[in-house]
Amino acid sequence: MVAPAGEQGRSSTALSDNPLDAKAWRLVDGFDDLTDITDHRHVDDATVRVAFNRPEVRNAFRPHTVDELYRVLDHARM
């Protein structure tokens, strides 16, 4: 069987397979101190998943949240 065009060489954890699969993501090193944001990098693709983690206040922003968001987005650009 031949893989469709553009899919040759893709790994079993490719982003399009299931973007919610926890095994396809890892926490970004050096960001263990985040409290309002979660930051994960895909294990195979150059993709970053940033999420707000303040369910107790329905993910409301505060100045600290914005600081963390700037920090992870700056790191993601590298």
N, CA, C and O atoms as a printed pandas DataFrame, in Angstrom:
     atom_number atom_name residue_name chain_id  residue_number  x_coord  y_coord  z_coord
0              1         N          MET        A               1    0.844   -1.169    0.000
1              2        CA          MET        A               1    0.000    0.000    0.000
2              3         C          MET        A               1    0.897    1.243    0.000
3              4         O          MET        A               1    1.899    1.279    0.715
4              5         N          VAL        A               2    0.556    2.232   -0.773
5              6        CA          VAL        A               2    1.335    3.457   -0.894
6              7         C          VAL        A               2    0.672    4.551   -0.072
7              8         O          VAL        A               2   -0.543    4.736   -0.132
8              9         N          ALA        A               3    1.485    5.277    0.701
9             10        CA          ALA        A               3    0.958    6.380    1.518
10            11         C          ALA        A               3    0.530    7.523    0.610
11            12         O          ALA        A               3    1.171    7.775   -0.411
12            13         N          PRO        A               4   -0.551    8.219    0.969
13            14        CA          PRO        A               4   -0.981    9.374    0.175
14            15         C          PRO        A               4    0.127   10.417    0.086
15            16         O          PRO        A               4    0.998   10.494    0.951
16            17         N          ALA        A               5    0.077   11.211   -0.969
17            18        CA          ALA        A               5    1.093   12.248   -1.182
18            19         C          ALA        A               5    1.214   13.132    0.043
19            20         O          ALA        A               5    0.208   13.553    0.615
20            21         N          GLY        A               6    2.433   13.410    0.441
21            22        CA          GLY        A               6    2.678   14.279    1.588
22            23         C          GLY        A               6    2.716   13.557    2.916
23            24         O          GLY        A               6    3.027   14.168    3.938
24            25         N          GLU        A               7    2.403   12.260    2.927
25            26        CA          GLU        A               7    2.383   11.529    4.192
26            27         C          GLU        A               7    3.524   10.536    4.323
27            28         O          GLU        A               7    3.642    9.877    5.356
28            29         N          GLN        A               8    4.372   10.409    3.302
29            30        CA          GLN        A               8    5.501    9.505    3.422
30            31         C          GLN        A               8    6.433   10.014    4.508
31            32         O          GLN        A               8    6.699   11.212    4.597
32            33         N          GLY        A               9    6.920    9.116    5.319
33            34        CA          GLY        A               9    7.886    9.469    6.338
34            35         C          GLY        A               9    7.303   10.082    7.596
35            36         O          GLY        A               9    8.057   10.507    8.472
36            37         N          ARG        A              10    6.009   10.140    7.710
37            38        CA          ARG        A              10    5.410   10.713    8.923
38            39         C          ARG        A              10    5.462    9.680   10.034
39            40         O          ARG        A              10    5.318    8.482    9.787
40            41         N          SER        A              11    5.663   10.138   11.240
41            42        CA          SER        A              11    5.757    9.231   12.379
42            43         C          SER        A              11    4.372    8.829   12.854
43            44         O          SER        A              11    3.365    9.380   12.408
44            45         N          SER        A              12    4.330    7.862   13.763
45            46        CA          SER        A              12    3.049    7.398   14.290
46            47         C          SER        A              12    2.416    8.410   15.229
47            48         O          SER        A              12    1.229    8.298   15.537
48            49         N          THR        A              13    3.176    9.395   15.693
49            50        CA          THR        A              13    2.615   10.417   16.577
50            51         C          THR        A              13    2.434   11.743   15.849
51            52         O          THR        A              13    2.445   12.801   16.478
52            53         N          ALA        A              14    2.270   11.696   14.540
53            54        CA          ALA        A              14    2.103   12.927   13.767
54            55         C          ALA        A              14    0.927   13.723   14.313
55            56         O          ALA        A              14   -0.061   13.155   14.778
56            57         N          LEU        A              15    1.046   15.020   14.251
57            58        CA          LEU        A              15    0.060   15.920   14.833
58            59         C          LEU        A              15   -1.341   15.669   14.300
59            60         O          LEU        A              15   -2.306   15.780   15.055
60            61         N          SER        A              16   -1.480   15.337   13.034
61            62        CA          SER        A              16   -2.807   15.162   12.460
62            63         C          SER        A              16   -3.476   13.866   12.902
63            64         O          SER        A              16   -4.689   13.724   12.750
64            65         N          ASP        A              17   -2.710   12.911   13.448
65            66        CA          ASP        A              17   -3.308   11.657   13.895
66            67         C          ASP        A              17   -4.316   11.902   15.008
67            68         O          ASP        A              17   -5.481   11.523   14.882
68            69         N          ASN        A              18   -3.888   12.522   16.083
69            70        CA          ASN        A              18   -4.769   12.872   17.196
70            71         C          ASN        A              18   -4.076   13.942   18.022
71            72         O          ASN        A              18   -3.231   13.623   18.859
72            73         N          PRO        A              19   -4.414   15.194   17.805
73            74        CA          PRO        A              19   -3.720   16.264   18.525
74            75         C          PRO        A              19   -3.955   16.253   20.031
75            76         O          PRO        A              19   -3.261   16.960   20.762
76            77         N          LEU        A              20   -4.914   15.470   20.510
77            78        CA          LEU        A              20   -5.191   15.409   21.942
78            79         C          LEU        A              20   -4.483   14.256   22.638
79            80         O          LEU        A              20   -4.602   14.105   23.854
80            81         N          ASP        A              21   -3.750   13.443   21.891
81            82        CA          ASP        A              21   -3.038   12.298   22.460
82            83         C          ASP        A              21   -1.908   12.788   23.363
83            84         O          ASP        A              21   -0.970   13.428   22.889
84            85         N          ALA        A              22   -1.992   12.496   24.645
85            86        CA          ALA        A              22   -1.007   12.981   25.621
86            87         C          ALA        A              22    0.400   12.473   25.329
87            88         O          ALA        A              22    1.375   13.144   25.667
88            89         N          LYS        A              23    0.525   11.300   24.708
89            90        CA          LYS        A              23    1.849   10.754   24.404
90            91         C          LYS        A              23    2.572   11.556   23.325
91            92         O          LYS        A              23    3.788   11.429   23.177
92            93         N          ALA        A              24    1.853   12.371   22.579
93            94        CA          ALA        A              24    2.451   13.147   21.496
94            95         C          ALA        A              24    3.037   14.468   21.983
95            96         O          ALA        A              24    3.640   15.199   21.196
96            97         N          TRP        A              25    2.872   14.785   23.265
97            98        CA          TRP        A              25    3.309   16.075   23.798
98            99         C          TRP        A              25    4.221   15.871   24.999
99           100         O          TRP        A              25    4.090   14.891   25.731
100          101         N          ARG        A              26    5.152   16.814   25.196
101          102        CA          ARG        A              26    5.991   16.806   26.396
102          103         C          ARG        A              26    6.039   18.221   26.957
103          104         O          ARG        A              26    5.960   19.200   26.215
104          105         N          LEU        A              27    6.168   18.313   28.272
105          106        CA          LEU        A              27    6.317   19.621   28.901
106          107         C          LEU        A              27    7.622   20.254   28.446
107          108         O          LEU        A              27    8.621   19.558   28.258
108          109         N          VAL        A              28    7.618   21.545   28.271
109          110        CA          VAL        A              28    8.823   22.258   27.851
110          111         C          VAL        A              28    9.741   22.407   29.063
111          112         O          VAL        A              28    9.322   22.892   30.114
112          113         N          ASP        A              29   10.991   21.988   28.908
113          114        CA          ASP        A              29   11.972   22.079   29.993
114          115         C          ASP        A              29   12.191   23.530   30.405
115          116         O          ASP        A              29   12.202   24.430   29.566
116          117         N          GLY        A              30   12.364   23.743   31.703
117          118        CA          GLY        A              30   12.658   25.070   32.214
118          119         C          GLY        A              30   11.442   25.920   32.514
119          120         O          GLY        A              30   11.578   27.087   32.881
120          121         N          PHE        A              31   10.256   25.354   32.363
121          122        CA          PHE        A              31    9.035   26.114   32.610
122          123         C          PHE        A              31    8.185   25.449   33.699
123          124         O          PHE        A              31    6.956   25.500   33.658
124          125         N          ASP        A              32    8.854   24.830   34.665
125          126        CA          ASP        A              32    8.156   24.142   35.749
126          127         C          ASP        A              32    7.465   25.109   36.704
127          128         O          ASP        A              32    6.589   24.705   37.469
128          129         N          ASP        A              33    7.851   26.371   36.666
129          130        CA          ASP        A              33    7.299   27.346   37.604
130          131         C          ASP        A              33    6.021   28.025   37.105
131          132         O          ASP        A              33    5.489   28.896   37.793
132          133         N          LEU        A              34    5.521   27.650   35.936
133          134        CA          LEU        A              34    4.293   28.257   35.419
134          135         C          LEU        A              34    3.108   27.874   36.301
135          136         O          LEU        A              34    2.972   26.716   36.696
136          137         N          THR        A              35    2.266   28.832   36.604
137          138        CA          THR        A              35    1.085   28.560   37.428
138          139         C          THR        A              35   -0.217   28.797   36.674
139          140         O          THR        A              35   -1.221   28.145   36.962
140          141         N          ASP        A              36   -0.219   29.716   35.718
141          142        CA          ASP        A              36   -1.447   30.080   35.006
142          143         C          ASP        A              36   -1.514   29.510   33.595
143          144         O          ASP        A              36   -2.579   29.501   32.977
144          145         N          ILE        A              37   -0.389   29.038   33.086
145          146        CA          ILE        A              37   -0.265   28.586   31.697
146          147         C          ILE        A              37    0.368   27.199   31.693
147          148         O          ILE        A              37    1.205   26.896   32.543
148          149         N          THR        A              38   -0.029   26.353   30.737
149          150        CA          THR        A              38    0.706   25.111   30.487
150          151         C          THR        A              38    1.369   25.233   29.123
151          152         O          THR        A              38    0.808   25.835   28.208
152          153         N          ASP        A              39    2.547   24.669   28.989
153          154        CA          ASP        A              39    3.347   24.801   27.772
154          155         C          ASP        A              39    3.880   23.430   27.396
155          156         O          ASP        A              39    4.682   22.851   28.129
156          157         N          HIS        A              40    3.437   22.906   26.254
157          158        CA          HIS        A              40    3.874   21.600   25.771
158          159         C          HIS        A              40    4.411   21.736   24.353
159          160         O          HIS        A              40    3.959   22.580   23.580
160          161         N          ARG        A              41    5.381   20.893   24.028
161          162        CA          ARG        A              41    5.934   20.845   22.676
162          163         C          ARG        A              41    5.652   19.457   22.111
163          164         O          ARG        A              41    5.772   18.455   22.817
164          165         N          HIS        A              42    5.278   19.405   20.837
165          166        CA          HIS        A              42    5.011   18.128   20.186
166          167         C          HIS        A              42    6.313   17.347   20.067
167          168         O          HIS        A              42    7.364   17.934   19.807
168          169         N          VAL        A              43    6.258   16.040   20.253
169          170        CA          VAL        A              43    7.484   15.237   20.272
170          171         C          VAL        A              43    8.140   15.137   18.901
171          172         O          VAL        A              43    9.352   14.939   18.824
172          173         N          ASP        A              44    7.384   15.267   17.823
173          174        CA          ASP        A              44    7.941   15.121   16.479
174          175         C          ASP        A              44    7.897   16.402   15.654
175          176         O          ASP        A              44    8.834   16.694   14.911
176          177         N          ASP        A              45    6.838   17.151   15.777
177          178        CA          ASP        A              45    6.649   18.341   14.953
178          179         C          ASP        A              45    7.102   19.594   15.697
179          180         O          ASP        A              45    7.225   19.584   16.922
180          181         N          ALA        A              46    7.345   20.648   14.969
181          182        CA          ALA        A              46    7.726   21.934   15.566
182          183         C          ALA        A              46    6.456   22.695   15.935
183          184         O          ALA        A              46    6.178   23.770   15.403
184          185         N          THR        A              47    5.694   22.114   16.856
185          186        CA          THR        A              47    4.420   22.688   17.270
186          187         C          THR        A              47    4.411   22.832   18.780
187          188         O          THR        A              47    4.866   21.944   19.503
188          189         N          VAL        A              48    3.890   23.956   19.252
189          190        CA          VAL        A              48    3.779   24.215   20.684
190          191         C          VAL        A              48    2.309   24.355   21.033
191          192         O          VAL        A              48    1.540   24.962   20.287
192          193         N          ARG        A              49    1.923   23.793   22.163
193          194        CA          ARG        A              49    0.545   23.906   22.652
194          195         C          ARG        A              49    0.572   24.692   23.957
195          196         O          ARG        A              49    1.150   24.248   24.949
196          197         N          VAL        A              50   -0.049   25.846   23.947
197          198        CA          VAL        A              50   -0.120   26.704   25.124
198          199         C          VAL        A              50   -1.578   26.738   25.569
199          200         O          VAL        A              50   -2.478   26.949   24.757
200          201         N          ALA        A              51   -1.802   26.530   26.861
201          202        CA          ALA        A              51   -3.173   26.534   27.376
202          203         C          ALA        A              51   -3.233   27.306   28.688
203          204         O          ALA        A              51   -2.262   27.356   29.443
204          205         N          PHE        A              52   -4.366   27.891   28.936
205          206        CA          PHE        A              52   -4.593   28.582   30.200
206          207         C          PHE        A              52   -5.026   27.558   31.231
207          208         O          PHE        A              52   -5.806   26.656   30.925
208          209         N          ASN        A              53   -4.526   27.691   32.448
209          210        CA          ASN        A              53   -4.767   26.696   33.482
210          211         C          ASN        A              53   -5.253   27.370   34.765
211          212         O          ASN        A              53   -4.618   27.271   35.814
212          213         N          ARG        A              54   -6.385   28.053   34.659
213          214        CA          ARG        A              54   -6.986   28.705   35.822
214          215         C          ARG        A              54   -8.484   28.384   35.847
215          216         O          ARG        A              54   -9.311   29.295   35.799
216          217         N          PRO        A              55   -8.835   27.109   35.920
217          218        CA          PRO        A              55  -10.262   26.752   35.850
218          219         C          PRO        A              55  -11.084   27.309   37.003
219          220         O          PRO        A              55  -12.288   27.522   36.862
220          221         N          GLU        A              56  -10.443   27.546   38.145
221          222        CA          GLU        A              56  -11.182   28.041   39.309
222          223         C          GLU        A              56  -11.748   29.444   39.081
223          224         O          GLU        A              56  -12.673   29.860   39.778
224          225         N          VAL        A              57  -11.193   30.178   38.102
225          226        CA          VAL        A              57  -11.703   31.520   37.766
226          227         C          VAL        A              57  -12.056   31.599   36.276
227          228         O          VAL        A              57  -12.008   32.663   35.659
228          229         N          ARG        A              58  -12.411   30.438   35.723
229          230        CA          ARG        A              58  -12.801   30.332   34.312
230          231         C          ARG        A              58  -11.744   30.909   33.375
231          232         O          ARG        A              58  -12.056   31.573   32.386
232          233         N          ASN        A              59  -10.486   30.636   33.714
233          234        CA          ASN        A              59   -9.322   31.042   32.921
234          235         C          ASN        A              59   -9.213   32.550   32.720
235          236         O          ASN        A              59   -8.717   33.014   31.693
236          237         N          ALA        A              60   -9.676   33.300   33.699
237          238        CA          ALA        A              60   -9.569   34.759   33.631
238          239         C          ALA        A              60   -8.104   35.184   33.641
239          240         O          ALA        A              60   -7.270   34.587   34.322
240          241         N          PHE        A              61   -7.815   36.218   32.877
241          242        CA          PHE        A              61   -6.458   36.767   32.832
242          243         C          PHE        A              61   -6.222   37.669   34.029
243          244         O          PHE        A              61   -7.135   38.322   34.535
244          245         N          ARG        A              62   -4.981   37.683   34.463
245          246        CA          ARG        A              62   -4.491   38.649   35.441
246          247         C          ARG        A              62   -3.107   39.057   34.942
247          248         O          ARG        A              62   -2.588   38.417   34.027
248          249         N          PRO        A              63   -2.500   40.077   35.495
249          250        CA          PRO        A              63   -1.174   40.482   34.997
250          251         C          PRO        A              63   -0.159   39.335   34.983
251          252         O          PRO        A              63    0.649   39.238   34.060
252          253         N          HIS        A              64   -0.194   38.477   35.987
253          254        CA          HIS        A              64    0.727   37.331   36.040
254          255         C          HIS        A              64    0.489   36.382   34.858
255          256         O          HIS        A              64    1.443   35.847   34.294
256          257         N          THR        A              65   -0.767   36.176   34.487
257          258        CA          THR        A              65   -1.096   35.316   33.347
258          259         C          THR        A              65   -0.480   35.879   32.071
259          260         O          THR        A              65    0.104   35.139   31.278
260          261         N          VAL        A              66   -0.610   37.171   31.878
261          262        CA          VAL        A              66   -0.059   37.817   30.685
262          263         C          VAL        A              66    1.464   37.709   30.675
263          264         O          VAL        A              66    2.052   37.476   29.619
264          265         N          ASP        A              67    2.106   37.873   31.815
265          266        CA          ASP        A              67    3.566   37.720   31.901
266          267         C          ASP        A              67    3.992   36.317   31.485
267          268         O          ASP        A              67    4.946   36.156   30.723
268          269         N          GLU        A              68    3.287   35.298   31.983
269          270        CA          GLU        A              68    3.618   33.921   31.620
270          271         C          GLU        A              68    3.367   33.672   30.137
271          272         O          GLU        A              68    4.154   32.991   29.479
272          273         N          LEU        A              69    2.286   34.213   29.613
273          274        CA          LEU        A              69    1.972   34.037   28.197
274          275         C          LEU        A              69    3.069   34.647   27.322
275          276         O          LEU        A              69    3.516   34.015   26.364
276          277         N          TYR        A              70    3.502   35.861   27.640
277          278        CA          TYR        A              70    4.613   36.472   26.902
278          279         C          TYR        A              70    5.853   35.598   26.966
279          280         O          TYR        A              70    6.543   35.421   25.962
280          281         N          ARG        A              71    6.138   35.057   28.127
281          282        CA          ARG        A              71    7.342   34.240   28.320
282          283         C          ARG        A              71    7.321   32.983   27.449
283          284         O          ARG        A              71    8.310   32.679   26.781
284          285         N          VAL        A              72    6.204   32.250   27.451
285          286        CA          VAL        A              72    6.154   31.011   26.663
286          287         C          VAL        A              72    6.099   31.306   25.166
287          288         O          VAL        A              72    6.657   30.548   24.373
288          289         N          LEU        A              73    5.437   32.391   24.766
289          290        CA          LEU        A              73    5.400   32.728   23.341
290          291         C          LEU        A              73    6.770   33.187   22.845
291          292         O          LEU        A              73    7.159   32.865   21.722
292          293         N          ASP        A              74    7.501   33.932   23.668
293          294        CA          ASP        A              74    8.870   34.310   23.299
294          295         C          ASP        A              74    9.740   33.071   23.115
295          296         O          ASP        A              74   10.525   32.998   22.169
296          297         N          HIS        A              75    9.604   32.104   24.008
297          298        CA          HIS        A              75   10.385   30.869   23.908
298          299         C          HIS        A              75    9.971   30.059   22.685
299          300         O          HIS        A              75   10.820   29.446   22.038
300          301         N          ALA        A              76    8.689   30.047   22.360
301          302        CA          ALA        A              76    8.198   29.266   21.222
302          303         C          ALA        A              76    8.746   29.785   19.893
303          304         O          ALA        A              76    8.880   29.022   18.937
304          305         N          ARG        A              77    9.059   31.060   19.830
305          306        CA          ARG        A              77    9.590   31.638   18.588
306          307         C          ARG        A              77   11.006   31.179   18.291
307          308         O          ARG        A              77   11.464   31.295   17.154
308          309         N          MET        A              78   11.703   30.663   19.284
309          310        CA          MET        A              78   13.099   30.245   19.079
310          311         C          MET        A              78   13.180   28.939   18.333
311          312         O          MET        A              78   14.276   28.442   18.076
